[in-house]
């Protein structure tokens, strides 16, 4: 299902600030070489993440789902001086690619890449998060949300990507493992009295969730 009209996306891209040279290279290389390139965040969404982070000015950011490091770099641009972003990637190959891209961006002192299962790594991180970005396996969204909400400061934000899941959650009957998991996550957040949220219909859907 086409969620955003192609001409609208082209117009938005033409009237948005383009990524810097390093980020452009990451986008081009990922699109050319990675067999799951469709997972890459669009330049406009990357800039939106950068803007959100810059408005919040977090000291500690957590990202679940590093991929090739593009969104980590975007988010880290909003960090306070001496702030740190921790990002977790399950696949070792992608984690290594992300580390190299982060080095090229000159952010190796601001971004820490963890390789492995987020469920195992998260409890080991003794941090209080200001901002969390969840963009990993959809079946794990509720568990990631619950684990990070415990460590999120009051007034802090969780951003969850792909909450429209290619439009499949809009069907009268939601079918499939991933669409069902995303739909369950969206309902879980909606009914959670600990937070308030707004779903933004950019690209594949982005939920902004604030801890009360």
C-alpha positions in Angstrom: 0.0 0.0 0.0 1.3 3.5 -0.9 1.1 5.5 2.3 2.5 8.8 1.0 2.0 9.9 -2.6 5.2 9.6 -4.6 5.0 13.2 -5.8 4.6 14.5 -2.3 7.7 12.6 -1.2 9.7 14.0 -4.1 8.5 17.5 -3.3 9.3 17.1 0.4 12.8 15.8 -0.5 13.4 18.7 -2.9 12.4 21.2 -0.2 14.4 19.7 2.7 18.0 20.2 3.7 20.1 17.4 2.2 22.2 15.1 4.3 25.9 16.0 4.8 28.6 14.3 2.7 29.2 11.4 5.1 25.5 10.6 5.5 25.0 10.8 1.7 27.8 8.2 1.3 26.1 6.0 3.9 22.8 6.2 2.0 24.4 5.5 -1.4 26.5 2.6 -0.2 23.7 1.0 1.8 21.3 1.3 -1.1 23.8 -0.1 -3.5 25.3 -2.9 -1.5 22.9 -4.0 1.3 20.3 -6.7 0.4 18.0 -5.1 3.1 18.5 -1.6 1.9 14.7 -0.9 2.2 15.2 -0.8 6.0 17.3 2.4 5.7 15.7 5.5 7.0 14.9 8.1 4.4 16.9 11.4 4.3 13.9 13.4 5.4 13.1 11.1 8.3 16.8 11.2 9.3 16.7 15.0 9.3 13.5 14.9 11.4 15.2 12.6 14.0 18.1 15.0 14.1 15.7 18.0 14.7 13.9 16.1 17.4 17.1 15.3 19.1 18.4 18.8 18.8 15.2 20.2 20.4 15.4 17.8 23.3 19.2 18.2 23.7 19.6 14.8 25.4 22.6 13.6 27.5 21.8 10.0 26.9 20.2 8.4 23.8 19.4 4.7 23.3 18.8 3.2 19.9 17.6 -0.3 19.3 18.4 -1.4 15.8 21.6 0.2 14.4 21.5 -1.1 10.9 24.4 0.7 9.1 24.6 3.6 11.5 22.7 6.3 9.7 20.0 7.1 12.3 22.5 6.9 15.1 24.6 9.6 13.5 21.5 11.7 12.9 20.3 11.4 16.5 23.8 12.0 17.9 23.9 15.4 16.3 21.5 16.7 18.9 23.5 15.4 21.9 24.6 17.8 24.6 28.4 18.3 24.9 29.9 15.1 26.4 26.6 13.3 25.7 26.6 9.6 24.6 24.4 7.5 22.3 24.3 3.8 22.9 23.0 1.7 19.9 22.4 -2.0 19.8 22.6 -4.2 16.7 21.9 -7.9 16.5 23.8 -8.6 13.3 27.6 -8.5 13.7 28.1 -7.6 10.0 25.8 -4.5 10.3 27.4 -3.5 13.6 30.8 -3.6 12.0 29.6 -1.5 9.1 28.0 1.0 11.5 31.2 1.3 13.5 33.1 2.2 10.3 30.4 4.7 9.2 30.4 6.3 12.7 34.2 6.6 12.5 33.9 8.3 9.1 31.5 10.8 10.7 34.0 11.5 13.5 31.5 10.4 16.1 33.2 7.3 17.6 33.6 9.1 20.9 29.9 9.9 21.1 28.4 6.7 19.8 28.8 3.3 21.5 27.9 0.3 19.3 26.8 -2.9 21.1 26.5 -6.1 19.2 23.9 -8.7 20.3 20.4 -9.2 21.6 18.9 -6.0 23.0 17.0 -8.0 25.6 20.3 -9.2 27.1 22.2 -6.0 26.7 19.7 -3.5 28.0 19.7 -4.7 31.6 23.5 -4.3 31.6 23.4 -0.6 30.7 23.2 1.4 33.9 21.8 4.6 32.3 18.9 6.9 32.5 17.7 7.7 29.0 16.5 11.1 27.7 15.6 9.8 24.3 15.0 6.3 22.9 14.6 5.2 19.3 13.2 1.8 18.6 13.6 0.4 15.0 14.3 -3.3 15.4 12.4 -6.6 15.0 8.7 -5.8 15.3 7.8 -8.8 17.4 10.0 -7.5 20.1 8.6 -3.9 20.2 6.5 -4.3 23.3 9.3 -5.9 25.2 11.8 -3.2 24.1 9.3 -0.6 25.1 8.8 -2.0 28.5 12.5 -2.4 29.2 13.4 1.1 28.1 10.4 2.8 29.7 11.8 1.7 33.1 15.0 3.5 32.4 13.5 6.6 30.7 13.5 9.8 32.7 10.2 11.5 33.4 9.4 13.7 30.5 11.7 11.7 28.2 10.8 10.4 24.8 10.5 7.1 23.0 10.4 7.2 19.2 9.1 4.0 17.5 9.5 3.5 13.8 7.4 1.6 11.2 4.2 1.9 13.3 2.1 1.8 10.1 4.1 -1.2 8.7 3.6 -0.6 5.0 -0.1 0.1 5.6 -0.8 -3.5 6.7 -2.1 -2.4 10.1 -4.7 -0.3 8.3 -6.5 -3.4 6.9 -9.9 -4.4 8.4 -8.3 -7.6 9.6 -4.6 -7.4 10.4 -2.8 -10.5 9.3 0.9 -11.6 9.5 3.4 -11.9 12.3 4.9 -8.4 11.9 1.8 -6.4 11.2 0.0 -8.1 14.2 3.0 -7.3 16.4 3.0 -3.7 15.4 -0.7 -3.3 15.8 -0.4 -4.9 19.3 2.3 -2.5 20.1 0.3 0.5 19.0 -2.6 -0.5 21.1 -0.3 -1.3 24.0 1.0 2.3 23.9 -2.4 3.8 23.4 -3.7 2.1 26.6 -0.6 2.9 28.7 -1.5 5.6 31.3 2.2 6.2 31.9 2.6 8.0 28.6 1.1 10.2 26.0 1.7 9.8 22.3 1.2 11.1 18.8 1.6 9.0 15.6 3.1 10.9 12.7 2.4 9.7 9.2 5.8 10.3 7.8 7.0 7.5 5.5 6.1 4.2 7.3 4.8 5.9 10.5 6.6 7.2 13.5 5.2 7.3 17.1 6.4 10.0 19.5 5.8 8.8 23.1 6.4 10.9 26.2 6.7 9.5 29.6 4.5 11.3 32.1 
